[in-house]
Amino acid sequence: MDKNIPLTEAIYYILLAVRKPNHGYGITQEIEQLTNGRVVLGAGTLYGAIQTLVKKGWITIYSEDLESRKKKEYIITAAGKDAFDEETNRLKELLENAKLMEG
């Protein structure tokens, strides 16, 4: 298993939100909507995570409006998809095992 797995919930949702090009505000809105408001990422958390993901090569800048720092869009990379898929499979295994133990 990759040493980066398990992913934090924030990282997992960010990777999910950038399967199509998305900007910071759009990422936070999508995550909040997907989780019915349970997960709300502050700007510091979001942009710190984005910087980490860019350094790891899991996301990349898709487009950038040079006139506005807020208009940077990100998209997941192949390496990011691999990490996301590995974590999704790990979570599925957890759920399957929990169902087995329930009866």
C-alpha positions as CSV (number, residue, x, y, z in Angstrom):
1,M,0.0,0.0,0.0
2,D,1.2,3.5,-0.8
3,K,2.6,5.4,2.2
4,N,0.2,8.2,1.4
5,I,-2.8,6.1,2.1
6,P,-5.1,6.5,3.9
7,L,-6.0,9.9,2.7
8,T,-7.5,12.5,5.0
9,E,-11.1,13.2,4.3
10,A,-10.3,16.7,3.0
11,I,-7.7,15.4,0.5
12,Y,-10.1,12.7,-0.6
13,Y,-12.9,15.2,-1.3
14,I,-10.5,17.7,-3.0
15,L,-9.4,14.9,-5.4
16,L,-13.0,14.1,-6.0
17,A,-13.8,17.7,-6.7
18,V,-11.0,18.1,-9.3
19,R,-12.0,15.2,-11.5
20,K,-13.1,18.0,-13.8
21,P,-11.4,21.5,-13.9
22,N,-12.3,23.4,-10.7
23,H,-11.2,26.5,-8.9
24,G,-10.7,26.9,-5.1
25,Y,-14.1,28.4,-4.4
26,G,-15.8,25.8,-6.6
27,I,-14.0,23.0,-4.8
28,T,-15.2,24.2,-1.4
29,Q,-18.7,24.6,-2.6
30,E,-18.8,21.1,-4.2
31,I,-17.4,19.5,-1.1
32,E,-19.9,21.3,1.1
33,Q,-22.8,20.3,-1.2
34,L,-21.6,16.6,-1.4
35,T,-21.4,16.3,2.4
36,N,-24.6,18.2,3.1
37,G,-22.5,20.8,4.9
38,R,-20.7,18.3,7.2
39,V,-17.3,19.1,5.6
40,V,-16.5,22.8,5.2
41,L,-12.9,23.7,4.2
42,G,-11.5,27.0,5.3
43,A,-9.3,28.8,2.8
44,G,-6.1,28.0,4.7
45,T,-6.9,24.3,4.8
46,L,-7.9,24.2,1.2
47,Y,-5.0,26.1,-0.3
48,G,-2.5,24.2,2.0
49,A,-3.9,20.9,0.8
50,I,-3.8,22.1,-2.9
51,Q,-0.1,23.1,-2.5
52,T,0.6,19.6,-1.1
53,L,-1.3,17.9,-3.9
54,V,0.5,19.9,-6.5
55,K,3.9,19.1,-5.0
56,K,3.0,15.4,-4.9
57,G,1.9,15.6,-8.6
58,W,-1.6,14.5,-7.8
59,I,-3.2,17.6,-9.2
60,T,-2.0,20.2,-11.6
61,I,-3.0,23.7,-12.7
62,Y,-5.5,23.4,-15.5
63,S,-5.8,27.0,-16.3
64,E,-4.8,30.3,-14.8
65,D,-6.2,33.8,-15.2
66,L,-3.1,36.0,-14.7
67,E,-5.3,39.0,-13.8
68,S,-6.9,37.3,-10.8
69,R,-5.2,34.9,-8.4
70,K,-8.7,33.5,-7.7
71,K,-9.1,32.2,-11.2
72,K,-6.7,29.3,-11.0
73,E,-8.3,25.9,-11.9
74,Y,-7.0,22.6,-10.9
75,I,-7.4,19.1,-12.3
76,I,-6.5,15.6,-11.0
77,T,-3.5,13.8,-12.6
78,A,-3.0,10.1,-13.4
79,A,-1.1,9.8,-10.1
80,G,-3.9,11.5,-8.2
81,K,-6.4,9.2,-9.8
82,D,-4.3,6.2,-8.7
83,A,-4.2,7.5,-5.1
84,F,-7.9,8.3,-5.1
85,D,-8.8,4.8,-6.5
86,E,-6.5,3.1,-4.0
87,E,-8.2,4.9,-1.1
88,T,-11.7,4.2,-2.6
89,N,-10.9,0.5,-2.7
90,R,-9.6,0.6,0.9
91,L,-12.8,2.3,2.0
92,K,-14.9,-0.3,0.1
93,E,-13.1,-3.1,1.9
94,L,-13.8,-1.5,5.3
95,L,-17.5,-1.3,4.5
96,E,-17.6,-4.8,3.2
97,N,-15.9,-6.1,6.3
98,A,-18.2,-4.2,8.5
99,K,-21.3,-5.7,6.7
100,L,-19.8,-9.2,7.1
101,M,-19.4,-8.7,10.8
102,E,-23.0,-7.3,11.3
103,G,-24.5,-10.6,10.6
